[in-house]
Amino acid sequence: MSQSVIVLVGIAGLFILLVKTKIHPSLLFASLLFLFFLLNLIKVEDMLGNFVNPSLVSLILLLVIAYGINKSFLNDYFSRLIIKNHSLPKTIFRLSFLAGGLSAFINNTAVVASFLGPIKANRRFPPSKLLIPLSYSAILGGTLTLIGTSTNLIVNSFVIKEGLPPLGIFDFVYVGLPLFLAGIIYLSLGAPHLLPTIKEKRPKPSRFFLEAKVLSGSRHIGRTVQENNFRNLESLFLAEIIRQGKLISPVTPDEIIQEEDILVFVGEVSQIKDIEKFDRLQVFEEENWKILEKNLVEVILSHNSTLIGKSIKEVNFRARFDAVAVAVKRGEQKLSGKIGSIKLQPGDSLVLAVGTDFGKKEDLSSHFYFVHPLPVAKKLNVQQSLVAISLFLIAIILSATGVISLVKSLMIVLFSYFLLGFLSLEEIKENLHFELIALIGSAIGVAEVMIHSGAAQTIANLILSVFNSFGPWGNLIGVFLLTQVLTLFITNNATAALSFPIAYTTALSLGVNPLPFIMVIAYGSSSNFLTPYSYQTNLMIYGPGNYRFHHYLKTGLPLALIYGIIVCTLVPLFFHF
């Protein structure tokens, strides 16, 4: 069996696993790369060298620096400017312009997370009218610069690996700016009519909790939660206890039950029969809602979380996060059944009853996006914020003008943040995103094997056989369409990794400049407007917006067509064959 056939079989298996399983892409790409290494398809020095690629290092530095900037007043200030008048189109335009502009320089998930709370809290417009425009404009803003999205930096890492001149910070703006302007104009005019009006109703605690008072003489008094079998109910789970007006949350199995305790259960709260079998417990509703409401936090499960595909009970949620899940929602649907048995999926909205140590847990940001962000331990004051923002902007300008490389300028910024106390060593470690390092480093190696084994050439020949009669421009469209189709099934970063070797080899087969093909891969990998699943910001707003799948399709299809026409028309004009 030839090398190209072996690699094609491996790539086909990778694609199937990416689509059909919840295994993290970083593990899948790393496993395939290791298999290629065992088969002597890549040298050890080449394989390890991919993990210190300048673009990969730049991306990780940017993510850490973005956390520092997020501690400044910048995102909070802009998020307060969203709702300023009674015109929905004008509000969407302002929202899209601000979110997209910030996303050109700051990680778009951080931008969407910052805007999510103010949009949910506003009483003028339904969040369902604003959240999809927020996500789409953040995606569009990422196309403006090299650092606007991880996809652009991943593509640049492939470019560097193949010995081509690296892409500049503002090389993307020639096509990205028309995309951005056309996109936000479409969203401002079209979204008010295409998106549903789903009125935001503040849920009462009775939707989440069932309260039962321990009456005098109950045989459960003086025994622990575990001894009373309060954790072995079919449809309910003892989450909290109200004792003398104070809340104990979350409840440990060793907590001793006292007379007059109010036991707070979560799960299928309509299943009162599960409580009636216990001795002298009086069931009632909603008397203590002010106490119960105080420690509720709504989060969205990150697409990078290691909790994906596991049940709440399986991950030992209470002990791990000092919190109890009281409700889980997927899109507009509140999931029923025993909460501990629910298998978590990316984008799930969780309502948590949190304990005092919840905010101190180190790995919260790697698992959750917060609908209403927790207070950062130490926000930067105005003077510190201005210094932090200025240092970042100076680094971008110096890099864009060629005075200093992007990696070096970002290293200087990060070191300055640390020396000035803007970022602690713990915060730096928490934001290193090792799974992203594994994904991109492995993806570069897989792409290299695809090119040198002839596997990419085989796929390129198929594209050439269909589009060759249309010349380079026709093949460019074919590569772009292939990339867009892949984004419907797998993440944007995985799409870029699989598409680049095909596009690069197609250009070489045609004997033309590969740069326009490389650029359509970058733009195409960031063009998922049709589903909530393959792009992280679309997932983030899925639950909070109470959306259904067809809302993305209805609003995103015209935008995808506009996007594709602009990309395929302008890329050859600015990046010649």
Salt bridges, closest charged atoms under 4 A:
ASP76 OD2 - LYS379 NZ 3.13
GLU200 OE2 - LYS120 NZ 2.40
GLU255 OE2 - ARG243 NH1 3.00
GLU260 OE1 - LYS213 NZ 3.08
ASP261 OD2 - ARG243 NH2 2.78
ASP274 OD1 - LYS273 NZ 3.45
GLU293 OE2 - ARG202 NE 3.35
GLU314 OE1 - LYS343 NZ 3.58
GLU332 OE2 - ARG548 NE 2.35
ASP348 OD1 - ARG330 NE 2.68
ASP357 OD1 - LYS360 NZ 3.56
ASP363 OD2 - ARG320 NH2 3.78
ASP363 OD2 - HIS367 NE2 3.33
GLU426 OE2 - LYS429 NZ 3.21
GLU427 OE2 - LYS71 NZ 3.14
GLU435 OE2 - HIS433 ND1 3.42
GLU448 OE1 - LYS161 NZ 3.68
